[in-house]
Amino acid sequence: MRSTHVTITHRPLDVRIFGREARALIAAGYEVHLVVAGPPTATVEGVALHSVANDSDRPPARRQPARFLRAARWAFRLRPSVYHLHEVQLIPLGLLLKLAGQRVVYDVHEDYPAHARGKLVDHPLRGHAKALMWTLLERLASRAFDGFVCASPAIARKFPPSKTTVVRNFPIRRPFALAEADGARPYDERSNTIVYSGVFRAIRSLWEVTRALELVAGELDCRLHVIGEIRPPELALSAGELPGWRRVEISPWLPHSTAVRRLYDARIGLALLHPLPNHGDPIRSNKLLEYMAAGIPVVAPDLPEWRRLVEELGCGLVVDPLDPAAIAAAFERLLRHPEEARAMGERGRAAVEAGLNWHAEAPRLLSFYRELLSASSIESSAGSWSSSATLTASRRRRSS
């Protein structure tokens, strides 16, 4: 059976889309295609990639409509498929595919209406208008689509229970095991490095962390290593004027296995978020869980669900994400007490190994696909029987 995943905003080898879901489906015997805003068409680990991104010279605001149209063309070329859509912006494509009689799955990575309000917090009218648009599209999808794959139970509550499964962003253990076997540095031998993996934005405490680095005692010689990028790029120029920025090092996006190895050079994993509508659910945080898998203690926001998880597991510290002094104090505590920090990291790693990992999560996705295909086969058989019965009755009427 062919599964065609479509994304126009995620990176080509996104950890959830490619690293977890596409690989799991390939291993289970599916033919998997990925329509993606990435490099030219290629096959990677058995997954056929189809590019919709030949417009990198255009302003970002003008890229998405053209990519949507190219993605639609690829989708219709790849019929029949189970279409697995990874953005709320692709719901109109899903509706077109349903009109063409195809099976459509919506993979909900985030609470998109809340994400819109949080991202546009400085432009509340635009934020609420965008949130309303996403809400209406998701309601249409709830009625029309065949299934929903949600990144957390909180998100899943918005969709029909009979058609919804939860597939969480739990880490794949293999890259971490390989990094450990490949000579990862023992915790006590690492420099005082704090790591941040992903896109660093103002609403992810970029300003507060930069000011906190200025407050950390000089003799600790700590540095922040950002593996990813600053968005928008001009934010780095503004932050660069702060004294704490001299302690920041930025590496561009790295292959996932390489990024995992870099985690083993750090003493602290940073996962701070401002208290905004889309930031209350820690179980969706790739970075939090990957820091835990690497055995490093986390500094996380003091939000109710984050506090509950971090304190229950004993895997790090929670702080006010808007308070540079509190953030600096957390950094100093972990750097000055390496035995306590190492114990926190070990507890996080143990939690991942005990069940917060992709090995325990992948069967949910495969079971969902089996049920979806089984239901579709039953409907197809019922439709064929109904058509045959109608045809027979019509023949009898004509003959009489």
SVG drawing of the C-alpha trace seen along z (x, -y; Angstrom):
<svg xmlns="http://www.w3.org/2000/svg" viewBox="-42 -46 79 57">
<polyline fill="none" stroke="black" stroke-width="0.4" points="0.0,0.0 1.2,-3.5 1.5,-6.2 2.1,-9.7 3.2,-12.3 2.8,-15.9 4.5,-18.9 5.3,-22.4 6.8,-24.0 8.8,-21.3 12.4,-20.5 12.9,-17.6 14.1,-15.1 12.0,-16.3 12.4,-14.1 8.7,-13.3 7.7,-13.0 10.7,-11.2 12.7,-10.0 9.8,-8.4 6.7,-7.9 8.1,-7.3 10.8,-5.0 8.3,-3.0 6.0,-2.6 8.9,-1.5 9.9,1.1 6.3,2.4 6.4,2.9 4.6,-0.2 5.6,-2.1 6.3,-5.6 6.5,-8.9 7.3,-12.3 6.2,-15.5 8.5,-18.0 9.9,-21.5 13.4,-20.3 16.1,-19.2 15.6,-17.7 13.7,-14.4 15.6,-11.5 15.2,-8.3 16.5,-8.3 16.4,-5.0 13.6,-3.7 11.5,-6.8 10.8,-8.5 11.2,-12.3 9.4,-14.7 10.5,-18.3 8.2,-21.3 10.9,-23.9 12.5,-25.5 11.7,-29.0 14.3,-29.8 15.0,-33.1 11.5,-34.3 10.4,-36.1 9.0,-33.6 5.5,-35.1 5.3,-34.2 6.7,-30.7 3.8,-28.9 1.1,-29.3 3.3,-28.1 4.5,-25.2 0.9,-24.3 0.1,-24.1 3.2,-21.9 2.4,-19.7 -1.2,-19.2 0.2,-18.2 2.5,-15.6 -0.4,-14.3 -2.7,-13.7 0.1,-12.0 0.6,-9.6 -2.9,-8.3 -4.1,-6.0 -2.6,-6.5 -3.3,-7.1 -2.5,-10.8 -0.9,-11.9 -0.9,-15.7 1.3,-17.4 0.1,-21.1 -3.2,-22.8 -2.4,-24.8 -2.9,-21.5 -6.5,-20.8 -7.9,-22.4 -5.7,-19.9 -7.1,-17.1 -10.7,-18.2 -9.9,-18.1 -8.4,-14.6 -11.6,-13.5 -13.7,-14.7 -11.5,-12.5 -12.3,-9.5 -9.0,-9.3 -8.2,-8.4 -6.8,-11.4 -5.1,-11.5 -4.3,-14.8 -1.2,-14.6 -1.7,-17.3 1.8,-18.4 0.5,-21.4 -2.5,-23.2 -2.5,-25.4 -5.1,-28.0 -3.2,-28.5 0.1,-28.5 -1.3,-31.4 -2.3,-33.4 1.1,-32.8 3.2,-33.6 1.3,-36.8 1.0,-37.9 2.2,-41.3 -0.5,-41.5 -3.6,-40.2 -6.2,-41.0 -4.1,-39.1 -3.5,-36.3 -7.2,-35.8 -8.2,-36.0 -5.6,-33.3 -6.6,-31.2 -10.3,-31.4 -9.3,-30.3 -7.4,-27.3 -10.3,-26.4 -12.7,-26.4 -10.4,-24.4 -9.9,-21.8 -13.7,-21.5 -14.1,-20.8 -11.3,-18.2 -13.0,-16.6 -16.1,-15.9 -14.4,-14.9 -11.1,-13.2 -10.6,-9.5 -8.3,-9.8 -6.2,-12.0 -2.7,-11.4 -2.1,-13.7 1.2,-14.5 -0.4,-14.6 -3.6,-13.6 -4.5,-17.3 -4.6,-17.9 -6.4,-14.6 -9.4,-15.8 -10.3,-18.2 -11.0,-15.4 -13.4,-12.5 -12.3,-9.8 -13.3,-6.9 -10.9,-8.2 -8.1,-9.6 -4.9,-8.1 -2.1,-9.7 1.5,-9.2 3.9,-11.2 7.3,-12.6 9.2,-10.2 12.9,-9.7 14.3,-6.9 16.8,-5.2 19.2,-4.0 21.0,-7.3 21.7,-7.8 22.9,-4.2 25.3,-4.7 26.5,-8.0 27.2,-6.4 29.0,-3.5 31.0,-5.8 32.9,-7.3 30.5,-9.9 32.3,-12.0 31.5,-11.1 29.4,-13.8 32.3,-14.9 34.7,-15.5 32.5,-17.9 32.9,-21.7 30.3,-23.9 28.1,-24.0 24.4,-24.6 22.7,-23.2 19.6,-24.5 18.4,-22.4 16.0,-23.9 14.7,-27.3 15.5,-29.9 12.9,-32.7 12.0,-35.6 9.0,-33.6 11.4,-30.8 13.2,-33.0 16.1,-34.1 16.3,-37.6 16.0,-36.2 18.6,-33.5 21.1,-35.9 20.7,-38.2 21.0,-35.2 24.3,-34.2 25.7,-37.7 24.7,-37.0 26.4,-33.6 29.7,-33.9 32.7,-34.4 34.8,-31.6 32.2,-29.0 33.1,-29.9 29.8,-28.6 28.6,-28.8 25.3,-28.3 25.5,-26.1 22.5,-26.7 22.1,-23.8 19.6,-25.2 18.9,-28.8 17.7,-32.2 14.3,-33.4 13.9,-35.9 17.6,-36.2 17.7,-39.9 17.0,-38.9 20.6,-37.6 21.9,-41.1 19.8,-42.7 20.8,-40.1 24.4,-40.4 24.5,-43.9 24.0,-42.3 27.1,-41.3 25.8,-37.8 25.8,-37.1 29.6,-36.6 28.8,-33.3 26.6,-32.1 27.8,-29.8 25.4,-28.9 25.7,-25.8 23.5,-25.5 21.1,-22.6 22.9,-19.3 21.9,-15.7 20.0,-14.2 22.7,-11.7 25.3,-14.4 23.1,-16.7 22.5,-13.8 26.3,-13.4 26.6,-17.1 24.3,-16.7 26.9,-14.5 29.3,-17.5 26.8,-19.5 26.0,-19.6 22.5,-21.2 19.7,-21.1 17.6,-24.2 13.9,-24.1 12.4,-27.4 9.1,-28.8 7.1,-31.9 3.7,-31.3 1.6,-31.4 -1.4,-29.3 0.5,-26.7 3.3,-26.2 1.7,-24.3 2.2,-20.7 5.7,-19.3 5.0,-15.9 5.2,-17.5 8.7,-18.9 11.3,-17.0 14.1,-18.9 13.0,-18.1 12.8,-14.4 16.0,-14.2 17.9,-15.9 16.5,-13.3 17.5,-10.5 21.1,-11.9 21.2,-11.9 21.5,-15.7 19.5,-17.6 17.0,-20.1 16.1,-23.7 12.4,-24.0 9.6,-26.6 7.7,-26.8 4.4,-26.1 1.9,-23.6 2.3,-20.6 6.1,-21.1 6.6,-21.4 4.6,-18.3 6.6,-16.2 10.0,-17.5 9.5,-17.2 7.8,-13.8 10.7,-12.4 13.4,-14.5 15.1,-15.2 15.9,-18.9 14.8,-22.3 11.9,-24.6 12.2,-28.3 10.3,-31.5 11.1,-31.8 10.7,-35.6 13.2,-36.0 16.9,-36.2 18.1,-36.0 16.2,-32.8 17.5,-31.3 21.1,-32.2 20.6,-30.7 19.4,-27.4 22.5,-27.3 24.8,-28.0 23.2,-25.4 23.6,-22.7 27.2,-23.7 28.4,-24.0 26.8,-20.7 27.7,-18.2 26.8,-15.1 23.3,-16.4 23.1,-17.4 24.3,-14.0 21.8,-12.2 19.0,-14.3 20.2,-13.4 20.3,-9.7 16.8,-9.8 15.7,-11.4 17.5,-8.8 15.9,-6.0 12.4,-7.4 13.1,-7.4 14.4,-3.8 11.5,-2.7 8.8,-3.8 9.1,-7.4 10.7,-6.2 9.6,-5.6 10.0,-1.8 6.9,-1.9 5.1,-4.5 5.5,-3.2 3.0,-0.3 0.3,-3.0 0.9,-4.4 1.0,-0.9 -2.2,0.2 -3.9,-3.0 -2.9,-2.3 -4.1,1.3 -7.5,0.2 -7.8,-2.6 -7.1,-0.2 -9.3,2.5 -12.2,0.1 -11.6,-1.2 -11.6,2.4 -14.9,3.1 -16.5,0.0 -15.1,0.9 -16.5,4.4 -19.9,3.1 -20.0,0.6 -19.2,3.3 -21.9,5.6 -24.4,2.8 -23.6,1.9 -23.9,5.5 -27.2,6.0 -28.6,2.8 -27.5,4.0 -29.1,7.4 -32.4,5.9 -32.4,3.5 -31.8,6.4 -34.7,8.3 -37.0,5.3 -36.1,4.9 -36.6,8.6 -40.0,8.6"/>
</svg>
